[in-house]
Amino acid sequence: MQIRELIGSDNISAQTLIFDILGSEFQVDRNLFINELDLKDIKKSYQNEGETFFVAEDGNKIVGTIGVKKEADDTALIRRLFVHPEYRKKGYGHTLLLKALDFCKMYGYKKVEFRGTSRMVSAIALCKRCGFHERGILNLGTVELHRLIYNLNF
């Protein structure tokens, strides 16, 4: 397993992984979020100061993703936490999340937020195991949106 920052030539592989998972597992959830512009050019979307996008590789195959976006001066937002179904429960998601949290510490964020729908059971459970705490649930009709916060200690 290798975790590294996404490079431009990874864009299609990362897009394919994310869209495949969204389409097969989270179609209803995907319809709630019409803005997928960050996936058009992932490298460009996550290039600002304090932002990044990591991929997990097995050989030359991208099997996991995670993005960090600046939400506020002191808060980062974890986005696009996805792992290929064949690679789940093998530490890829955990390693990706820890890498993202290390990045957030390095950039001086005080809080890290993750938002996921009630169908994203594995991602929510992973975040909680890593120290995130539930800060709110928003009922969106067909699904609930969970807001989890991680407080960084320096």
DSSP file (Angstrom, degrees, kcal/mol; ACC not computed):
  #  RESIDUE AA STRUCTURE BP1 BP2  ACC     N-H-->O    O-->H-N    N-H-->O    O-->H-N    TCO  KAPPA ALPHA  PHI   PSI    X-CA   Y-CA   Z-CA
    1    1 A M              0   0    0      0, 0.0     2,-0.4     0, 0.0    57,-0.2   0.000 360.0 360.0 360.0 132.9    0.0    0.0    0.0
    2    2 A Q  E     -A   57   0A   0     55,-1.7    55,-2.9    57,-0.1     2,-0.5  -0.998 360.0-162.3-128.8 133.0    1.2    3.4   -0.9
    3    3 A I  E     +A   56   0A   0     -2,-0.4     2,-0.3    53,-0.2    53,-0.2  -0.966  28.3 148.9-111.5 127.4   -0.5    6.7    0.0
    4    4 A R  E     -A   55   0A   0     51,-2.2    51,-2.9    -2,-0.5     2,-0.2  -0.958  49.8 -82.0-150.5 166.2    0.6    9.7   -2.0
    5    5 A E  E     -A   54   0A   0     -2,-0.3    49,-0.3    49,-0.2     2,-0.1  -0.477  54.5-103.0 -71.3 144.6   -0.7   13.0   -3.3
    6    6 A L        -     0   0    0     47,-3.0     2,-0.3    -2,-0.2    47,-0.1  -0.393  34.0-156.3 -65.1 140.1   -2.7   12.8   -6.5
    7    7 A I    >   -     0   0    0     -2,-0.1     3,-2.5    -3,-0.1     4,-0.4  -0.803  33.5 -99.6-113.0 163.1   -0.9   13.9   -9.7
    8    8 A G  G >  S+     0   0    0     -2,-0.3     3,-1.4     1,-0.3     4,-0.3   0.816 120.4  58.3 -52.6 -37.7   -2.6   15.1  -12.8
    9    9 A S  G 3  S+     0   0    0      1,-0.3     4,-0.3     2,-0.1    -1,-0.3   0.605  98.0  63.1 -72.2  -9.3   -2.4   11.7  -14.6
   10   10 A D  G <> S+     0   0    0     -3,-2.5     4,-2.8     1,-0.2     5,-0.3   0.589  76.0  95.8 -83.6 -11.9   -4.3   10.1  -11.7
   11   11 A N  H <> S+     0   0    0     -3,-1.4     4,-2.8    -4,-0.4     5,-0.2   0.868  83.8  43.5 -52.8 -49.9   -7.4   12.2  -12.4
   12   12 A I  H  > S+     0   0    0     -4,-0.3     4,-2.8    -3,-0.2    -1,-0.2   0.913 115.1  49.0 -66.2 -42.6   -9.3    9.7  -14.6
   13   13 A S  H  > S+     0   0    0     -4,-0.3     4,-2.2     2,-0.2    -1,-0.2   0.915 114.4  45.5 -63.0 -42.7   -8.5    6.7  -12.3
   14   14 A A  H  X S+     0   0    0     -4,-2.8     4,-2.4     2,-0.2    -2,-0.2   0.921 113.7  49.6 -67.1 -43.5   -9.6    8.6   -9.2
   15   15 A Q  H  X S+     0   0    0     -4,-2.8     4,-3.2    -5,-0.3     5,-0.3   0.937 110.5  50.6 -57.6 -48.0  -12.8    9.9  -10.9
   16   16 A T  H  X S+     0   0    0     -4,-2.8     4,-2.5     1,-0.2     5,-0.2   0.919 110.6  48.7 -59.5 -46.2  -13.7    6.4  -12.1
   17   17 A L  H  X S+     0   0    0     -4,-2.2     4,-2.1     2,-0.2    -1,-0.2   0.948 115.6  43.6 -58.1 -50.1  -13.2    4.9   -8.6
   18   18 A I  H  X S+     0   0    0     -4,-2.4     4,-2.9     1,-0.2     5,-0.2   0.937 115.6  46.6 -64.6 -48.2  -15.4    7.6   -7.0
   19   19 A F  H  X S+     0   0    0     -4,-3.2     4,-2.6     1,-0.2    -1,-0.2   0.874 111.0  53.1 -64.9 -36.7  -18.1    7.6   -9.7
   20   20 A D  H  X S+     0   0    0     -4,-2.5     4,-2.1    -5,-0.3     5,-0.2   0.930 113.2  43.2 -61.9 -44.8  -18.3    3.8   -9.6
   21   21 A I  H  X>S+     0   0    0     -4,-2.1     4,-2.7    -5,-0.2     5,-0.8   0.925 115.1  48.7 -68.6 -44.1  -18.8    3.8   -5.8
   22   22 A L  H  X5S+     0   0    0     -4,-2.9     4,-1.2     1,-0.2     8,-0.3   0.926 114.7  46.6 -59.8 -43.9  -21.3    6.7   -5.9
   23   23 A G  H  <5S+     0   0    0     -4,-2.6     4,-0.3    -5,-0.2    -1,-0.2   0.857 120.7  35.5 -68.3 -36.8  -23.2    5.0   -8.7
   24   24 A S  H  <5S+     0   0    0     -4,-2.1    -2,-0.2    -5,-0.2    -1,-0.2   0.794 134.0  18.5 -90.2 -29.0  -23.3    1.5   -7.2
   25   25 A E  H  <5S+     0   0    0     -4,-2.7    -3,-0.2    -5,-0.2    -2,-0.2   0.683 130.7  31.1-115.4 -24.6  -23.6    2.3   -3.4
   26   26 A F     X< +     0   0    0     -4,-1.2     4,-3.0    -5,-0.8     5,-0.2  -0.130  64.4 134.1-134.1  39.2  -24.8    5.9   -3.0
   27   27 A Q  H  > S+     0   0    0     -4,-0.3     4,-1.6     1,-0.2    -1,-0.1   0.911  80.7  45.9 -59.9 -44.9  -27.0    6.8   -5.9
   28   28 A V  H  > S+     0   0    0      1,-0.2     4,-0.6     2,-0.2    -1,-0.2   0.925 115.3  47.3 -63.4 -44.2  -29.7    8.4   -3.7
   29   29 A D  H >> S+     0   0    0      1,-0.2     3,-1.3     2,-0.2     4,-0.8   0.899 107.1  57.3 -63.3 -41.2  -27.1   10.3   -1.7
   30   30 A R  H >< S+     0   0    0     -4,-3.0     3,-0.9    -8,-0.3    -1,-0.2   0.859  99.6  58.8 -59.7 -36.8  -25.4   11.4   -4.9
   31   31 A N  H 3< S+     0   0    0     -4,-1.6    -1,-0.3     1,-0.2    -2,-0.2   0.720  98.3  60.7 -67.1 -20.3  -28.6   13.0   -6.1
   32   32 A L  H << S+     0   0    0     -3,-1.3     2,-0.7    -4,-0.6    -1,-0.2   0.784 103.2  53.1 -74.3 -27.0  -28.6   15.2   -3.0
   33   33 A F    <<  +     0   0    0     -3,-0.9    -1,-0.2    -4,-0.8    -4,-0.0  -0.845  60.7 172.2-114.9  94.7  -25.3   16.8   -3.9
   34   34 A I        +     0   0    0     -2,-0.7     2,-1.1    -3,-0.2    -1,-0.1   0.655  56.6  89.1 -78.4 -14.7  -25.5   18.1   -7.4
   35   35 A N        +     0   0    0      1,-0.2     3,-0.2     2,-0.0    -1,-0.1  -0.725  34.6 144.9 -91.4 101.1  -22.1   19.9   -7.2
   36   36 A E    >   +     0   0    0     -2,-1.1     3,-1.7     1,-0.1     4,-0.4  -0.042  29.3 122.8-118.1  28.3  -19.4   17.4   -8.3
   37   37 A L  G >>  +     0   0    0      1,-0.3     3,-1.3     2,-0.2     4,-0.7   0.785  62.8  68.0 -62.8 -28.0  -17.3   20.1   -9.9
   38   38 A D  G 34 S+     0   0    0      1,-0.3     7,-0.3     2,-0.2    -1,-0.3   0.734  96.1  56.7 -64.7 -19.3  -14.3   19.2   -7.8
   39   39 A L  G X4 S+     0   0    0     -3,-1.7     3,-0.5     1,-0.2    -1,-0.3   0.602  86.7  77.0 -87.6 -11.6  -14.1   15.9   -9.7
   40   40 A K  T <4 S+     0   0    0     -3,-1.3     2,-0.3    -4,-0.4    -1,-0.2   0.947 122.3   2.0 -62.6 -47.8  -13.8   17.5  -13.1
   41   41 A D  T 3X S-     0   0    0     -4,-0.7     4,-2.4     1,-0.1    -1,-0.3  -0.761  75.0-177.5-139.4  89.0  -10.1   18.3  -12.5
   42   42 A I  H <> S+     0   0    0     -3,-0.5     4,-1.6    -2,-0.3    -1,-0.1   0.903  80.9  53.0 -59.7 -46.5   -9.3   16.9   -9.0
   43   43 A K  H  4 S+     0   0    0      1,-0.2     3,-0.3     2,-0.2    -1,-0.2   0.921 114.0  43.1 -56.5 -45.9   -5.7   18.2   -9.0
   44   44 A K  H >4 S+     0   0    0      1,-0.2     3,-1.1     2,-0.2    -1,-0.2   0.870 111.1  55.2 -68.8 -36.9   -6.8   21.8   -9.8
   45   45 A S  H 3< S+     0   0    0     -4,-2.4     3,-0.2    -7,-0.3    -1,-0.2   0.759 115.2  38.2 -68.5 -24.9   -9.8   21.6   -7.3
   46   46 A Y  T 3< S+     0   0    0     -4,-1.6    -1,-0.3    -3,-0.3    -2,-0.2  -0.103  88.2  98.8-117.8  34.2   -7.5   20.7   -4.4
   47   47 A Q    <   +     0   0    0     -3,-1.1    -1,-0.1     5,-0.1    -2,-0.1   0.510  51.8 108.5-101.2  -6.0   -4.5   22.9   -5.2
   48   48 A N  S >  S-     0   0    0     -3,-0.2     3,-1.8    -4,-0.2     2,-0.0  -0.261  86.2 -77.6 -70.7 160.2   -5.1   25.8   -2.9
   49   49 A E  T 3  S+     0   0    0      1,-0.3    -1,-0.2    21,-0.0    21,-0.1  -0.322 121.7  19.6 -56.1 132.0   -2.9   26.5    0.1
   50   50 A G  T 3  S+     0   0    0      1,-0.3     2,-0.3    -3,-0.1    -1,-0.3   0.627 108.2 101.3  80.6  13.9   -4.0   24.1    2.9
   51   51 A E    <   +     0   0    0     -3,-1.8     2,-0.3    18,-0.1    -1,-0.3  -0.946  39.1 154.4-129.7 150.9   -5.7   21.7    0.5
   52   52 A T  E     - B   0  68A   0     16,-1.7    16,-3.1    -2,-0.3     2,-0.4  -0.975  30.0-138.1-162.0 170.7   -4.7   18.4   -1.0
   53   53 A F  E     - B   0  67A   0     -2,-0.3   -47,-3.0    14,-0.2     2,-0.3  -0.964  20.3-163.7-141.7 122.0   -6.0   15.1   -2.4
   54   54 A F  E     -AB   5  66A   0     12,-3.1    12,-1.8    -2,-0.4     2,-0.4  -0.765   1.2-160.6-106.2 151.3   -4.4   11.8   -1.6
   55   55 A V  E     -AB   4  65A   0    -51,-2.9   -51,-2.2    -2,-0.3     2,-0.5  -0.952  12.1-139.4-125.0 150.5   -4.8    8.4   -3.3
   56   56 A A  E     -AB   3  64A   0      8,-2.4     7,-2.9    -2,-0.4     8,-1.2  -0.921  24.7-162.3-105.3 135.0   -4.1    4.9   -2.0
   57   57 A E  E     -AB   2  62A   0    -55,-2.9   -55,-1.7    -2,-0.5     2,-0.5  -0.907  23.3-165.9-120.6 146.1   -2.4    2.6   -4.5
   58   58 A D  E >  S- B   0  61A   0      3,-2.4     3,-1.9    -2,-0.4     2,-0.5  -0.944  82.7 -44.4-121.8 105.5   -2.0   -1.1   -4.8
   59   59 A G  T 3  S-     0   0    0     -2,-0.5   -57,-0.1     1,-0.2    -2,-0.0  -0.626 124.4 -27.9  67.5-122.5    0.7   -1.5   -7.4
   60   60 A N  T 3  S+     0   0    0     -2,-0.5     2,-0.5    -3,-0.1    -1,-0.2   0.239 117.2 104.1-105.0  11.4   -0.3    1.0  -10.1
   61   61 A K  E <   -B   58   0A   0     -3,-1.9    -3,-2.4     2,-0.0     2,-0.6  -0.828  68.3-135.2-101.0 126.6   -4.0    0.8   -9.3
   62   62 A I  E     +B   57   0A   0     -2,-0.5    -5,-0.2    -5,-0.2     3,-0.1  -0.692  33.2 164.5 -78.0 121.3   -5.7    3.6   -7.4
   63   63 A V  E     +     0   0A   0     -7,-2.9    21,-3.2    -2,-0.6     2,-0.3   0.404  57.4  26.1-120.6  -2.7   -7.9    1.9   -4.8
   64   64 A G  E     -BC  56  83A   0     -8,-1.2    -8,-2.4    19,-0.2     2,-0.3  -0.992  57.0-167.1-159.8 156.9   -8.7    4.7   -2.4
   65   65 A T  E     +BC  55  82A   0     17,-2.7    17,-1.7    -2,-0.3     2,-0.3  -0.975   7.5 173.2-143.8 155.7   -9.1    8.5   -2.2
   66   66 A I  E     -B   54   0A   0    -12,-1.8   -12,-3.1    -2,-0.3     2,-0.3  -0.899  11.9-160.2-160.8 138.9   -9.4   11.3    0.3
   67   67 A G  E     -BC  53  79A   0     12,-3.7    12,-2.6    -2,-0.3     2,-0.5  -0.884   7.0-152.7-120.5 153.3   -9.5   15.1   -0.1
   68   68 A V  E     +BC  52  78A   0    -16,-3.1   -16,-1.7    -2,-0.3     2,-0.3  -0.991  17.9 179.9-124.1 121.9   -8.8   18.0    2.3
   69   69 A K  E     - C   0  77A   0      8,-2.5     8,-3.2    -2,-0.5     2,-0.6  -0.909  34.3-110.8-118.5 148.8  -10.5   21.3    1.5
   70   70 A K  E     + C   0  76A   0     -2,-0.3     6,-0.2     6,-0.2     3,-0.1  -0.694  35.3 173.3 -78.1 119.5  -10.3   24.5    3.5
   71   71 A E  E     -     0   0A   0      4,-2.4     2,-0.3    -2,-0.6     5,-0.2   0.821  68.6 -18.8 -93.5 -40.5  -13.6   25.1    5.2
   72   72 A A  E >  S- C   0  75A   0      3,-2.2     3,-0.9     1,-0.0    -1,-0.4  -0.903  83.6 -80.6-154.7 175.3  -12.6   28.1    7.3
   73   73 A D  T 3  S+     0   0    0     -2,-0.3     3,-0.0     1,-0.3    -1,-0.0   0.854 132.0  25.5 -55.0 -36.0   -9.3   29.6    8.5
   74   74 A D  T 3  S+     0   0    0     35,-0.1    36,-2.3    36,-0.1    37,-2.2   0.345 115.2  74.1-109.5   5.9   -9.2   27.1   11.4
   75   75 A T  E <   -Cd  72 111A   0     -3,-0.9    -4,-2.4    34,-0.2    -3,-2.2  -0.973  54.1-165.5-131.7 131.0  -11.2   24.2    9.9
   76   76 A A  E     -Cd  70 112A   0     35,-2.3    37,-2.9    -2,-0.4     2,-0.5  -0.791  15.0-140.6-105.9 154.1  -10.5   21.7    7.2
   77   77 A L  E     -Cd  69 113A   0     -8,-3.2    -8,-2.5    -2,-0.3     2,-0.5  -0.971   9.1-141.0-117.5 125.4  -13.2   19.5    5.5
   78   78 A I  E     +Cd  68 114A   0     35,-3.3    37,-0.6    -2,-0.5     2,-0.3  -0.732  32.1 174.3 -83.2 129.1  -12.5   15.9    4.6
   79   79 A R  E     +C   67   0A   0    -12,-2.6   -12,-3.7    -2,-0.5     3,-0.1  -0.909  46.4  20.4-133.0 159.5  -14.0   15.0    1.3
   80   80 A R  E     +     0   0A   0     -2,-0.3     2,-1.2   -14,-0.2    -1,-0.1   0.824  62.1 173.5  55.6  42.1  -14.2   12.1   -1.1
   81   81 A L  E     +     0   0A   0    -15,-0.1     2,-0.4    -3,-0.1   -15,-0.2  -0.711  19.8 150.5 -81.2  99.6  -13.2    9.3    1.4
   82   82 A F  E     -C   65   0A   0    -17,-1.7   -17,-2.7    -2,-1.2     2,-0.4  -0.990  28.2-171.9-136.8 141.6  -13.7    6.3   -0.8
   83   83 A V  E     -C   64   0A   0     -2,-0.4   -19,-0.2   -19,-0.2     5,-0.1  -1.000  36.6-106.0-132.8 133.8  -12.1    2.8   -0.9
   84   84 A H    >   -     0   0    0    -21,-3.2     3,-2.3    -2,-0.4     4,-0.4  -0.286  34.8-117.9 -53.5 137.1  -12.7    0.2   -3.6
   85   85 A P  G >  S+     0   0    0      0, 0.0     3,-1.0     0, 0.0    -1,-0.1   0.816 112.8  56.8 -52.1 -36.1  -14.9   -2.6   -2.2
   86   86 A E  G 3  S+     0   0    0      1,-0.2    -2,-0.1     3,-0.0   -23,-0.0   0.649 109.0  47.5 -70.7 -13.6  -12.2   -5.2   -2.7
   87   87 A Y  G X >S+     0   0    0     -3,-2.3     3,-0.8   -24,-0.2     5,-0.6   0.327  84.4 116.9-110.7   5.3   -9.8   -3.2   -0.5
   88   88 A R  T < 5S+     0   0    0     -3,-1.0    -4,-0.0    -4,-0.4     0, 0.0  -0.376  71.9  26.2 -74.3 155.1  -12.1   -2.4    2.4
   89   89 A K  T 3 5S+     0   0    0      1,-0.1    -1,-0.2    -2,-0.1    -3,-0.0   0.739  97.8  97.4  64.7  25.0  -11.3   -3.7    5.9
   90   90 A K  T < 5S-     0   0    0     -3,-0.8    -2,-0.1     0, 0.0    -1,-0.1   0.232 104.3 -96.4-124.4  10.1   -7.6   -3.8    5.0
   91   91 A G  T  >5S+     0   0    0     -4,-0.0     4,-2.4     4,-0.0     5,-0.2   0.393  91.4 116.0  94.7  -3.3   -6.5   -0.5    6.5
   92   92 A Y  H  ><S+     0   0    0     -5,-0.6     4,-2.6     2,-0.2     5,-0.2   0.950  80.0  43.8 -65.4 -48.8   -6.6    1.6    3.4
   93   93 A G  H  > S+     0   0    0     -6,-0.2     4,-2.6     2,-0.2    -1,-0.2   0.914 115.0  49.8 -62.1 -43.0   -9.3    4.0    4.6
   94   94 A H  H  > S+     0   0    0      2,-0.2     4,-2.5     1,-0.2    -1,-0.2   0.921 112.5  46.9 -61.2 -46.0   -7.7    4.2    8.0
   95   95 A T  H  X S+     0   0    0     -4,-2.4     4,-2.2     2,-0.2    -2,-0.2   0.898 112.1  50.4 -65.9 -40.8   -4.3    5.0    6.5
   96   96 A L  H  X S+     0   0    0     -4,-2.6     4,-2.2    -5,-0.2    -2,-0.2   0.931 111.5  48.4 -60.1 -45.8   -5.8    7.6    4.1
   97   97 A L  H  X S+     0   0    0     -4,-2.6     4,-2.5     1,-0.2    -2,-0.2   0.914 111.2  49.3 -64.3 -42.9   -7.7    9.3    7.0
   98   98 A L  H  X S+     0   0    0     -4,-2.5     4,-2.4     2,-0.2    -1,-0.2   0.891 110.2  51.7 -62.7 -39.0   -4.5    9.4    9.2
   99   99 A K  H  X S+     0   0    0     -4,-2.2     4,-2.0     2,-0.2    -1,-0.2   0.908 110.7  48.2 -63.4 -42.0   -2.6   10.9    6.3
  100  100 A A  H  X S+     0   0    0     -4,-2.2     4,-2.3     2,-0.2    -2,-0.2   0.902 111.0  50.3 -65.4 -41.3   -5.2   13.6    5.8
  101  101 A L  H  X S+     0   0    0     -4,-2.5     4,-2.3     2,-0.2    -2,-0.2   0.892 109.1  51.7 -65.1 -39.2   -5.2   14.4    9.6
  102  102 A D  H  X S+     0   0    0     -4,-2.4     4,-2.4     2,-0.2    -1,-0.2   0.911 109.2  50.8 -61.5 -41.9   -1.4   14.7    9.5
  103  103 A F  H  X S+     0   0    0     -4,-2.0     4,-1.7     1,-0.2    -2,-0.2   0.919 109.1  51.1 -59.9 -44.2   -1.7   17.1    6.6
  104  104 A C  H  <>S+     0   0    0     -4,-2.3     5,-2.1     1,-0.2     4,-0.3   0.889 110.0  49.3 -63.2 -40.0   -4.3   19.2    8.6
  105  105 A K  H ><5S+     0   0    0     -4,-2.3     3,-1.6     1,-0.2    -1,-0.2   0.928 107.8  54.6 -62.3 -45.1   -2.0   19.3   11.6
  106  106 A M  H 3<5S+     0   0    0     -4,-2.4    -1,-0.2     1,-0.3    -2,-0.2   0.841 108.8  48.4 -59.2 -34.6    0.9   20.4    9.4
  107  107 A Y  T 3<5S-     0   0    0     -4,-1.7    -1,-0.3    -5,-0.1    -2,-0.2   0.401 117.0-112.7 -90.3   3.5   -1.2   23.3    8.1
  108  108 A G  T < 5 +     0   0    0     -3,-1.6    -3,-0.2    -4,-0.3    -2,-0.1   0.658  56.0 161.2  81.1  16.4   -2.3   24.4   11.5
  109  109 A Y      < -     0   0    0     -5,-2.1    -1,-0.2     1,-0.1   -34,-0.2  -0.414  27.9-159.9 -65.6 147.8   -6.0   23.6   11.3
  110  110 A K  S    S+     0   0    0    -36,-2.3    42,-2.5     1,-0.2     2,-0.3   0.696  73.9  28.4 -98.5 -26.4   -7.7   23.4   14.7
  111  111 A K  E     -dE  75 151A   0    -37,-2.2   -35,-2.3    40,-0.2     2,-0.4  -0.967  60.4-158.8-136.2 150.9  -10.7   21.3   13.6
  112  112 A V  E     -dE  76 150A   0     38,-2.4    38,-2.8    -2,-0.3     2,-0.4  -0.999  15.0-159.9-128.6 132.6  -11.4   18.8   10.9
  113  113 A E  E     -dE  77 149A   0    -37,-2.9   -35,-3.3    -2,-0.4     2,-0.4  -0.889   8.4-171.5-115.9 143.3  -14.9   18.2    9.7
  114  114 A F  E     -dE  78 148A   0     34,-2.5    34,-3.1    -2,-0.4     2,-0.5  -1.000   4.2-166.4-129.2 134.4  -16.4   15.2    7.9
  115  115 A R  E     + E   0 147A   0    -37,-0.6     2,-0.3    -2,-0.4    32,-0.2  -0.985  17.9 159.6-121.0 130.0  -20.0   15.1    6.5
  116  116 A G  E     - E   0 146A   0     30,-1.9    30,-3.5    -2,-0.5     2,-0.1  -0.993  36.7-111.2-147.1 152.4  -21.5   11.9    5.4
  117  117 A T  E >   - E   0 145A   0     -2,-0.3     3,-2.2    28,-0.2    28,-0.2  -0.370  38.8-103.0 -80.1 164.1  -25.0   10.5    4.8
  118  118 A S  T 3  S+     0   0    0     26,-2.0     3,-0.2     1,-0.3    -1,-0.1   0.691 121.3  61.8 -61.1 -18.7  -26.5    7.8    7.0
  119  119 A R  T 3  S+     0   0    0     25,-0.2     2,-1.4     1,-0.2     3,-0.3   0.639  83.0  80.2 -80.6 -14.4  -25.8    5.3    4.2
  120  120 A M    <>  +     0   0    0     -3,-2.2     4,-2.4     1,-0.2     5,-0.2  -0.332  56.6 150.5 -87.9  54.1  -22.0    6.0    4.5
  121  121 A V  H  >  +     0   0    0     -2,-1.4     4,-2.6     1,-0.2    -1,-0.2   0.883  65.9  48.3 -57.2 -47.3  -21.9    3.7    7.6
  122  122 A S  H  > S+     0   0    0     -3,-0.3     4,-2.5     2,-0.2    -1,-0.2   0.909 112.5  47.5 -65.4 -42.9  -18.3    2.5    7.1
  123  123 A A  H  > S+     0   0    0      2,-0.2     4,-2.4     1,-0.2    -1,-0.2   0.909 113.8  47.7 -65.6 -41.8  -16.9    6.0    6.6
  124  124 A I  H  X S+     0   0    0     -4,-2.4     4,-2.3     2,-0.2    -2,-0.2   0.924 113.0  48.4 -64.6 -44.1  -18.7    7.4    9.6
  125  125 A A  H  X S+     0   0    0     -4,-2.6     4,-2.5    -5,-0.2    -2,-0.2   0.906 110.9  51.2 -63.1 -41.6  -17.6    4.4   11.8
  126  126 A L  H  X S+     0   0    0     -4,-2.5     4,-1.6     2,-0.2    -2,-0.2   0.937 109.8  49.4 -60.4 -47.4  -14.0    4.9   10.6
  127  127 A C  H  <>S+     0   0    0     -4,-2.4     5,-2.6     1,-0.2    -2,-0.2   0.916 111.3  49.2 -59.6 -43.2  -14.1    8.6   11.5
  128  128 A K  H ><5S+     0   0    0     -4,-2.3     3,-1.5     1,-0.2    -1,-0.2   0.905 108.2  53.0 -64.3 -40.9  -15.5    7.8   14.9
  129  129 A R  H 3<5S+     0   0    0     -4,-2.5    -1,-0.2     1,-0.3    -2,-0.2   0.816 108.0  53.3 -62.2 -29.3  -12.8    5.1   15.6
  130  130 A C  T 3<5S-     0   0    0     -4,-1.6    -1,-0.3    -5,-0.2    -2,-0.2   0.386 132.7 -87.8 -88.8   3.5  -10.2    7.8   14.7
  131  131 A G  T < 5S+     0   0    0     -3,-1.5    20,-0.4     1,-0.3    -3,-0.2   0.491  77.8 141.5 108.9   3.6  -11.5   10.3   17.2
  132  132 A F      < -     0   0    0     -5,-2.6     2,-0.4    -6,-0.2    -1,-0.3  -0.497  36.6-149.0 -74.1 149.0  -14.2   12.2   15.4
  133  133 A H  E     -F  149   0A   0     16,-2.8    16,-2.6    -2,-0.1     2,-0.2  -0.958  20.7-108.2-122.5 139.7  -17.3   13.1   17.4
  134  134 A E  E     +F  148   0A   0     -2,-0.4    14,-0.2    14,-0.2     3,-0.1  -0.463  36.8 172.9 -64.6 128.6  -20.9   13.5   16.1
  135  135 A R  E     -     0   0A   0     12,-3.5     2,-0.2     1,-0.4    13,-0.2   0.395  59.7 -19.6-118.8  -2.0  -21.8   17.2   16.1
  136  136 A G  E     -F  147   0A   0     11,-0.9    11,-2.8     2,-0.0     2,-0.4  -0.802  45.6-139.6 166.0 153.4  -25.2   17.1   14.4
  137  137 A I  E     -F  146   0A   0     -2,-0.2     2,-0.5     9,-0.2     9,-0.2  -0.997  15.5-160.5-132.0 127.1  -27.5   15.2   12.2
  138  138 A L  E     -F  145   0A   0      7,-2.7     7,-3.0    -2,-0.4     2,-0.6  -0.937  15.7-137.2-110.4 122.3  -29.6   17.0    9.5
  139  139 A N  E     +F  144   0A   0     -2,-0.5     5,-0.2     5,-0.2     3,-0.1  -0.690  22.1 178.6 -81.7 119.7  -32.7   15.2    8.2
  140  140 A L        -     0   0    0      3,-2.7     2,-1.3    -2,-0.6     4,-0.1   0.076  49.4-107.0-108.2  21.5  -32.8   15.6    4.4
  141  141 A G  S    S+     0   0    0      1,-0.2    -1,-0.1     2,-0.1     3,-0.1  -0.652 110.8  33.4  93.5 -82.4  -36.0   13.5    3.9
  142  142 A T  S    S+     0   0    0     -2,-1.3     2,-0.3     1,-0.1    -1,-0.2   0.608 131.6  14.3 -84.6 -11.5  -34.7   10.3    2.3
  143  143 A V  S    S-     0   0    0   -115,-0.1    -3,-2.7  -114,-0.0     2,-0.4  -0.980  71.9-120.1-156.6 159.6  -31.4   10.3    4.2
  144  144 A E  E     - F   0 139A   0     -2,-0.3   -26,-2.0    -5,-0.2     2,-0.6  -0.870  18.9-139.6-107.5 143.2  -29.7   12.0    7.2
  145  145 A L  E     -EF 117 138A   0     -7,-3.0    -7,-2.7    -2,-0.4     2,-0.4  -0.910  17.8-153.7-102.6 119.4  -26.5   14.1    6.9
  146  146 A H  E     -EF 116 137A   0    -30,-3.5   -30,-1.9    -2,-0.6     2,-0.6  -0.763   2.5-157.5 -94.8 136.1  -24.1   13.4    9.7
  147  147 A R  E     -EF 115 136A   0    -11,-2.8   -12,-3.5    -2,-0.4   -11,-0.9  -0.964  14.0-176.4-114.6 117.9  -21.6   16.1   10.7
  148  148 A L  E     -EF 114 134A   0    -34,-3.1   -34,-2.5    -2,-0.6     2,-0.4  -0.906   6.6-159.2-117.4 144.1  -18.5   14.8   12.6
  149  149 A I  E     -EF 113 133A   0    -16,-2.6   -16,-2.8    -2,-0.4     2,-0.5  -0.954   6.8-163.4-125.7 140.4  -15.7   17.0   14.1
  150  150 A Y  E     -E  112   0A   0    -38,-2.8   -38,-2.4    -2,-0.4     2,-0.6  -0.993  14.4-147.5-120.2 123.9  -12.1   16.1   15.0
  151  151 A N  E     -E  111   0A   0     -2,-0.5     2,-0.4   -20,-0.4   -40,-0.2  -0.823  13.2-141.2 -93.9 123.6  -10.3   18.5   17.3
  152  152 A L        -     0   0    0    -42,-2.5     2,-0.5    -2,-0.6    -2,-0.0  -0.694  11.8-155.5 -85.5 131.7   -6.6   18.7   16.6
  153  153 A N              0   0    0     -2,-0.4   -48,-0.0     1,-0.1   -43,-0.0  -0.915 360.0 360.0-107.8 130.5   -4.4   19.0   19.7
  154  154 A F              0   0    0     -2,-0.5    -1,-0.1   -46,-0.0    -2,-0.0   0.410 360.0 360.0-103.3 360.0   -1.0   20.5   19.3
